[in-house]
Amino acid sequence: MNAIWSIAMKELKDGLRNRWLVAITLIFALFSSGLAWFGSSASGMSGFTSISSTIVSLASLGVFLIPLIALLMAYDAIVGEDEEGTLLLLLTYPVNKAQLLIGKLLGHGFILGIATILGFGASAFVISIFVQDIDQSALLSAFSLFIISAFLLGMVFISFAYFISSAVSEKSKAAGIALILWFVFVLLFDLGLLGLLVATEGQLQSQMLPYLLLFNPADIFRLINLVGFEAQGNGVLVLAADLPFGLSSLFMLLIGWIILPLSGAWWRLSKRSI
């Protein structure tokens, strides 16, 4: 346990030294605060509208932003250490490869968790101060749900970054594959489902297509924040109405998405020659 904690603290200190924590916090705070106040400008409204519309808008933003930040933060976690020679040094200490991965996950999790709470919490604080007659308990509950789901989504893509980083031999390859992965899950996946829906003329809508949403952690994240407010999704998320899953099941699926690539990362790292 001491070895895991030491690696986690190393990653946290590296994140502080590289300004990752400050940068991510500022990005989340600026975008979330701006979206909370100006998200309805396209419909001719200005200022804060409602908690539900704010959270749904933040989820639409977060599904693009959070996976990209998580991948950029961790894509070189293994291959970068290997290129610099520090991976071999770390493994000379009484620490195995599983402990190394868990320690790195905790360290990056600390950075992401603090940035998520401070960044998105800033917009909740601004709303609570400047919006009159707002239900404070509803605001706290809504943003807590969103922040937890956003953190888990980030951890999913950090785990994917570890898998990529354990499988390649160069940082440049890891960066390229990470960007491709982001493109597939955030953009291409839903376009593919919409194409399949059009190609089958909607015949698979009540059968297989709704469950295919669960093969994308980004869609699970958006579903959590739609189910939490009983909101209607747009695009491919309209299919979610046929899914018999509640919040607890969706959260468990998101946690499963963390474990799956992390297990693959451990398998690849155990076979990696150092």
C-alpha positions in Angstrom: 0.0 0.0 0.0 2.9 2.4 0.7 4.3 1.8 -2.7 0.9 2.6 -4.4 0.6 5.7 -2.3 4.1 6.9 -3.1 3.5 6.5 -6.9 0.2 8.3 -6.5 1.9 11.2 -4.7 4.6 11.3 -7.4 1.9 11.6 -10.1 0.1 14.3 -8.2 3.3 16.3 -7.7 4.1 15.9 -11.4 0.6 17.2 -12.2 1.1 20.2 -10.0 4.6 20.9 -11.5 3.3 20.6 -15.0 0.3 22.9 -14.2 -2.2 20.2 -15.2 -4.3 20.8 -12.1 -4.5 24.5 -12.6 -5.1 24.3 -16.3 -7.9 21.7 -16.1 -9.6 23.6 -13.2 -9.6 26.8 -15.1 -10.9 25.2 -18.3 -13.8 23.5 -16.4 -14.6 26.7 -14.5 -14.6 29.0 -17.5 -16.6 26.7 -19.8 -19.1 25.6 -17.1 -19.7 29.2 -15.8 -20.1 30.6 -19.3 -22.4 27.8 -20.3 -24.5 28.2 -17.2 -25.1 31.9 -18.0 -25.1 32.0 -21.8 -26.1 28.5 -22.8 -29.6 29.7 -23.8 -28.4 32.6 -25.9 -29.3 30.7 -29.1 -32.9 30.7 -28.1 -33.0 34.4 -27.4 -32.6 34.1 -23.6 -29.8 35.3 -21.5 -28.7 34.5 -17.9 -29.4 31.4 -15.9 -32.5 29.5 -17.0 -32.9 26.3 -14.9 -30.9 23.6 -13.2 -31.9 20.9 -15.5 -31.1 22.8 -18.7 -27.8 23.8 -17.2 -26.8 20.2 -16.3 -27.9 18.8 -19.7 -25.9 21.6 -21.4 -22.8 20.9 -19.3 -23.1 17.2 -20.1 -23.1 18.0 -23.8 -20.0 20.1 -23.3 -18.3 17.6 -20.9 -18.7 14.7 -23.3 -16.3 16.4 -25.7 -14.0 18.0 -23.2 -13.5 15.5 -20.4 -12.3 12.5 -22.5 -9.9 14.6 -24.4 -8.3 16.1 -21.3 -8.1 12.7 -19.7 -6.4 11.2 -22.7 -3.9 14.1 -23.0 -3.1 13.9 -19.3 -2.3 10.2 -19.2 -1.4 9.0 -22.8 2.4 9.0 -21.9 2.0 7.5 -18.4 3.9 4.3 -19.3 5.6 4.9 -22.6 6.8 8.3 -21.5 8.4 6.8 -18.4 9.9 4.1 -20.5 11.5 6.5 -23.0 12.9 8.6 -20.1 14.3 5.6 -18.3 12.3 6.2 -15.1 10.0 3.2 -15.6 12.9 0.8 -15.1 14.0 2.8 -12.1 10.5 2.7 -10.6 10.4 -1.1 -11.0 13.7 -1.6 -9.2 11.8 -0.6 -6.0 9.6 -3.1 -4.2 6.6 -2.4 -6.5 5.0 -4.6 -9.1 3.4 -3.6 -12.3 -0.1 -3.8 -10.9 0.8 -1.5 -8.0 2.4 0.9 -10.5 -0.8 1.1 -12.5 -3.0 1.5 -9.5 -0.7 4.2 -8.1 -0.7 6.1 -11.3 -4.5 5.8 -11.5 -4.9 7.2 -8.0 -2.5 10.1 -8.8 -4.3 11.1 -12.0 -7.6 10.5 -10.2 -6.6 13.0 -7.5 -5.8 15.6 -10.2 -9.0 15.0 -12.2 -11.1 14.8 -9.1 -9.9 18.1 -7.6 -10.1 19.9 -10.9 -13.6 18.6 -11.5 -14.9 19.6 -8.1 -13.3 23.0 -8.2 -14.0 23.7 -11.9 -17.6 22.7 -12.1 -18.3 23.5 -8.5 -17.3 27.1 -9.3 -20.3 27.5 -11.6 -22.6 26.0 -9.0 -21.2 28.5 -6.5 -21.8 31.4 -8.8 -25.4 30.3 -9.5 -26.1 29.9 -5.7 -24.8 33.4 -5.0 -26.4 35.4 -7.9 -29.6 33.5 -8.7 -32.4 34.4 -6.3 -34.9 31.9 -5.0 -33.0 28.9 -6.2 -33.4 25.6 -4.5 -30.0 25.1 -2.9 -30.5 21.4 -2.1 -31.6 20.7 -5.7 -28.6 22.6 -7.0 -26.2 20.7 -4.8 -27.8 17.4 -5.7 -27.7 18.1 -9.5 -24.1 19.3 -9.6 -23.0 16.4 -7.3 -24.5 13.9 -9.7 -22.9 15.7 -12.7 -19.5 16.0 -11.0 -19.4 12.3 -10.0 -20.4 11.1 -13.5 -17.9 13.6 -15.1 -15.1 12.2 -12.8 -15.9 8.6 -13.7 -16.0 9.4 -17.4 -12.5 11.0 -17.1 -11.3 7.9 -15.2 -12.6 5.7 -18.1 -10.4 7.5 -20.6 -7.4 7.7 -18.2 -7.7 3.9 -18.1 -7.8 3.8 -21.9 -4.8 6.0 -22.0 -2.9 3.5 -19.8 -3.8 0.7 -22.2 -2.6 2.7 -25.2 0.6 3.8 -23.3 1.4 0.2 -22.3 0.9 -1.2 -25.8 3.1 1.2 -27.9 6.8 2.0 -28.0 6.7 5.7 -28.8 4.9 8.7 -27.3 4.0 10.0 -30.7 2.1 6.7 -31.5 0.4 6.9 -28.1 -0.8 10.5 -28.8 -2.1 9.6 -32.3 -4.0 6.5 -31.1 -5.4 8.5 -28.2 -6.8 11.1 -30.5 -8.3 8.4 -32.8 -9.9 6.8 -29.7 -11.4 10.2 -28.7 -12.8 10.7 -32.2 -14.3 7.2 -32.3 -16.1 7.3 -29.0 -17.1 11.0 -29.0 -18.0 11.6 -32.6 -17.9 8.5 -34.8 -19.8 6.1 -32.6 -23.1 8.0 -32.5 -22.9 8.8 -36.2 -22.5 5.1 -36.9 -25.6 4.3 -34.8 -27.6 7.0 -36.6 -26.4 5.5 -39.9 -27.5 2.1 -38.8 -30.9 3.4 -37.7 -31.4 5.1 -41.1 -30.2 2.0 -43.0 -32.7 -0.3 -41.2 -35.5 2.3 -41.4 -35.9 2.2 -37.6 -36.7 -1.5 -37.5 -34.0 -2.2 -34.9 -34.9 0.7 -32.7 -36.8 -1.3 -30.1 -34.4 -4.3 -30.2 -30.6 -4.0 -30.4 -29.8 -0.3 -31.0 -30.7 1.1 -27.5 -28.3 -1.4 -25.9 -25.5 -0.5 -28.3 -25.4 2.9 -26.5 -23.9 1.0 -23.5 -20.9 0.2 -25.6 -19.9 3.8 -25.4 -18.9 5.3 -22.0 -19.5 8.8 -23.4 -23.2 7.9 -24.1 -23.5 6.3 -20.6 -22.3 9.6 -19.1 -24.9 11.6 -21.1 -27.6 9.1 -20.2 -26.8 9.5 -16.5 -27.4 13.2 -16.7 -30.5 12.8 -18.7 -32.1 10.1 -16.5 -31.3 12.3 -13.4 -33.6 15.0 -14.7 -35.9 12.8 -16.8 -34.9 14.9 -19.8 -35.2 13.9 -23.4 -32.0 13.3 -25.4 -31.4 14.4 -28.9 -29.9 12.5 -31.8 -29.1 8.9 -31.0 -29.9 9.4 -27.3 -33.6 9.3 -28.2 -33.2 5.5 -28.3 -32.5 5.6 -24.5 -36.2 5.7 -23.8 -36.2 1.9 -24.4 -33.5 1.1 -21.9 -34.6 -0.4 -18.6 -31.7 1.0 -16.6 -31.7 3.4 -13.7 -29.0 5.7 -12.3 -27.4 3.0 -10.2 -27.1 0.6 -13.1 -25.6 3.3 -15.4 -23.1 4.2 -12.7 -22.1 0.5 -12.4 -21.6 0.3 -16.1 -19.4 3.4 -16.1 -17.3 1.8 -13.4 -17.1 -1.3 -15.4 -15.7 0.7 -18.3 -12.9 1.9 -16.0 -12.0 -1.7 -15.0 -12.0 -3.1 -18.6 -9.2 -1.0 -20.2 -7.3 -0.9 -16.9 -7.2 -4.7 -16.9 -6.0 -4.6 -20.5 -3.3 -2.1 -19.5 -2.1 -4.4 -16.8 -2.0 -7.4 -19.2 0.0 -5.3 -21.8 2.3 -3.9 -19.2 3.0 -7.4 -17.8 4.2 -8.5 -21.2 6.2 -5.3 -21.9 9.9 -5.7 -22.1 11.7 -3.0 -20.1 
